[in-house]
Amino acid sequence: MDKNIIKLTKEAITPALVVHANIAVKKASGIYLDDIDGNRYMDFTSGLATTNTGHNHPAVVEAIRDQAGDLIHSGCMFYHKRLAELAQMLKKIMPPGLDMFFFSNSGAEAIEGALKLARFYTGRQGIIAFTGGFHGRTFGAATLTTSSIRYRKRYHPMLPSVYHSPYPYCYRCWFGQKSETCSLECFEYLERLFRHQIPPDEVACIVIEPVLGEGGYVVPPRIFLERLRGLCNKWGILLVFDEVQSGMGRTGKWFACGHFGITPDIMTVAKGIASGMPLSAVISQKKIMLEWPPGAHGTTFGGNPVSCAAAIATISVMEKEGMLENAARAGGAAIKRLKAMQVDRPAMGDVRGLGLMIGIELVKEGKEPDTEGLKNIISYCLDKGLLLLECGADKNIIRLAPPLIITGDEMNRGLDILEEAIGKTR
Ligand SMILES: Cc1ncc(COP(=O)(O)O)c(C=O)c1O
């Protein structure tokens, strides 16, 4: 069986599901993956930005084992202590005012919940999202998603009354501006939607990733998010931050919105919340959540006791081991080294990020996205034992998202391989 895992999987599972690395993993621990042939890899993807505490953190494994022995499932038929315990813990790390929860299983499900809550609460229909954003694969979430056309192709018609405005992606400004000349034309574009496409008093919510994930690991200018907050306040529009990828310590703070000092009305969290167990959350103010009546939303598996136990252990171990501080420290050092590498490597068009959410944009002359070059780099790195993942519409951006427990030595070993790969393949 072991020898045939990849072949048997490919025969059984639809090719629609992309498995990024052609390796079969037997065991994982911390930042390391061991495959069935005895090869070891450093996972600089955290299993798609999810195992923030490292793979199989012993405290998380123990919490899962203990909870599975007591109660695996509740299915919303009865109460169990883990749900209440987790909500209490999350409240302490949330931005002030975000104090009521709906737990589900995946990022896309949390987005669906946020959209339904926003429409229900405001009684309005319109939804605004940003070009380049990724919010998931279910129909509502996929309608908001524009990070690549392949997520939308042949799925139209999608959810009605969804409008898109350009994400403030300064390296590839839609309006050809540079930082010296920028007058936030992307924000003006958004405001123009109100004059030409949907009046602001018919907009339920504006949904944005406070750091763009799948679309390219882009950090927006603070002023853009501040203006967005102001606009939402002015028109009674709910501001939704999708922190599915940027949350749970990934950027060196519990949530990326903490870097900008802006609190959304609704937040979605998933991926890192339970170290790889399926769990997500829609979080909002009590005032808003209490207007959502019984039965307006629901779930069978959401808030599963085992996933909740894993999330409780995740938060407590992140605090105990200072993982946020480590993410900020290791990420800062990595960006410094990458920026130094960039000086005599024009192929590294842009290096950007917050904490351990770092993007390196690979380009040819004239900033043309270098998709092929990136493919070669990722393949070279995998051969040398470093697992990397790309992002961006043109798949020309390397995302560095290792577990938040990574040491300085491990980071440097990974970057040594990456440096060698760029040198050899470019
Ligand atoms: C920002 C963001 N939102 C939503 C999702 C969807 O999450 P899931 O794949 O768990 O449905 C993702 C997944 O990558 C994401 O990065």
The ligand as an SDF file (V2000), in Angstrom:
LIG
                    3D

 16 16  0  0  0  0  0  0  0  0999 V2000
   -8.5220   34.2610    3.5610 C   0  0  0  0  0  0  0  0  0  0  0  0
   -9.2010   32.9390    3.3440 C   0  0  0  0  0  0  0  0  0  0  0  0
  -10.5300   32.8600    3.5040 N   0  0  0  0  0  0  0  0  0  0  0  0
  -11.1940   31.6950    3.3470 C   0  0  0  0  0  0  0  0  0  0  0  0
  -10.5210   30.5470    2.9920 C   0  0  0  0  0  0  0  0  0  0  0  0
  -11.2820   29.2560    2.8090 C   0  0  0  0  0  0  0  0  0  0  0  0
  -10.9710   28.3670    3.8260 O   0  0  0  0  0  0  0  0  0  0  0  0
  -11.3160   26.8040    3.6820 P   0  0  0  0  0  0  0  0  0  0  0  0
  -10.4120   26.2400    2.6480 O   0  0  0  0  0  0  0  0  0  0  0  0
  -11.0830   26.2600    5.0560 O   0  0  0  0  0  0  0  0  0  0  0  0
  -12.7490   26.7220    3.2910 O   0  0  0  0  0  0  0  0  0  0  0  0
   -9.1310   30.5770    2.8210 C   0  0  0  0  0  0  0  0  0  0  0  0
   -8.3860   29.3680    2.4440 C   0  0  0  0  0  0  0  0  0  0  0  0
   -7.2850   29.3980    1.9740 O   0  0  0  0  0  0  0  0  0  0  0  0
   -8.4580   31.8040    2.9940 C   0  0  0  0  0  0  0  0  0  0  0  0
   -7.1270   31.9030    2.8400 O   0  0  0  0  0  0  0  0  0  0  0  0
  1  2  1  0
  2  3  1  0
  2 15  2  0
  3  4  2  0
  4  5  1  0
  5  6  1  0
  5 12  2  0
  6  7  1  0
  7  8  1  0
  8  9  2  0
  8 10  1  0
  8 11  1  0
 12 13  1  0
 12 15  1  0
 13 14  2  0
 15 16  1  0
M  END
$$$$
